[in-house]
């Protein structure tokens, strides 16, 4: 699978963003949630995907890369993205995961606009702190 890990726009967070993750099961009747919700931390983001840390093992007992539904808030709007794991790396008591979102242009636009607002607020806060 080809993915753009070297794409020009990635935003790394000083403090990870908390997220809720649901593992989706793809079977003959379609895609459905397996019911379990996991906690995760988003380490960086691009309009097309995220790098996150979780103590859960999403690759366990699956023959193909599972689909994940990731819910998080960057500034004020709840963002829900569906994507698949493209890489996994052991890290401490859990794993880091590279998730690429499926083609969702409205999701890309929402991520970009939320990051712009968040960054403007961070810059304004830094100016107030330094004054």
N, C-alpha and C positions, 0 to 999 in steps of 0.2 A: 504494500500500500504506500502511495506517495503522500507525504504531508509536508507542509511548509514551515518547518521548525525555524528556518532562517528568515522568515518573512520580516519585513522592515518595521512593523509596528507591534511591539509587545510591551505591556505595562507590568512592571514588577511592583508588588505592594510592600511597603515597609512593615505593615502589620497585615498578616493574612486575612482574607475575607472569609467569614464563616459561610458554609453552604450545607444544604441538605441534598442527599443523593439517593435516588431510587434506582435499583437495578431492574431493567426491563427484560421480559422474556419474549422472544420471538418464536411463536409456534404457528401451527396450521390455521388457527382462528385469528391470527394477527398478533400485534404487539400488546403486551399487558404488563402491568406493574406486579412485581412479586410480593408487594405489600410491606416489605421491610424498608425503613428509612435509616440512612447512615449519616453521621456527621463527618464533614470534611473541611479542609482549609484550602482556599484558592491562593496559590503563591504568585502566579502571574497569569495574564490574560491577553488575548488578541481578539479581533473580531471573529476569528475562525475557531478558536479553541482556548483551552486552559491547561495549566499545570497545577495539579492539586495534590494534597497529602491527605491520606486517610489510613486509619488503622485497619479498616476492613479489607479483605482480600476479594476483589471483584472478579478475579480470574479463576477462582476456585470452582471446580466441578463444571466447567464449561468447555465445549469443544471449539467454540469460536469466540472472538472478542465480543463481550456483552455490550448491549446498548445501555447507556446511563442517562437518567434525567437529572439534571443539576439545577437546583433552585438557589438563587443568591440575590443580594441587593448591593449594588455598587454605590448608589447615592440615595435615590428615593423610590425607584420603581423595582418591583420584583421581576427578576429575569429568570426564565425557565428555558434551558437549552437541552436538546437531546443530541447525544453524540456517542462515539465509540472510542474505546481505549486503543491508542496506537503505540504506546510504549509504557513499560512499567519498570520501576527501579526500587529495590529494597532501600529503606531509609529509616533508621532508628527502630521504633516499635511498630512501624507500618510500612507503607509504600507511597512513592510518588507516582502519579499517573499523568500521562499526556492524553488529553481528550480532545478530539477534533469534532466540532459540531457539524451536523449534517446541514446541507444547503438550506439556510434559513436567512434570507436577506433582511427580513424585519428584525431578526435577532441581532445581526451584525450592526444595523443602524442603531438599535437600542443600546447595545454595548458601547458604541462610539459616543453617542450623546451622553450617556450616564458617566463615562470616563471624563469627558470634557467638563461637565458640571462639577464632578468630584475634584478634578485637578484644579479648577478655578478656586474652589473653596479651600483646598490645601494651600495654594499660593497666598490667598487673602489671609488665612490663619497664620502662615509663616511671617507675613509682613507685620501683622499685629503683634506677634510674639517678639520679633526683632526690634520693634519700636520702643 
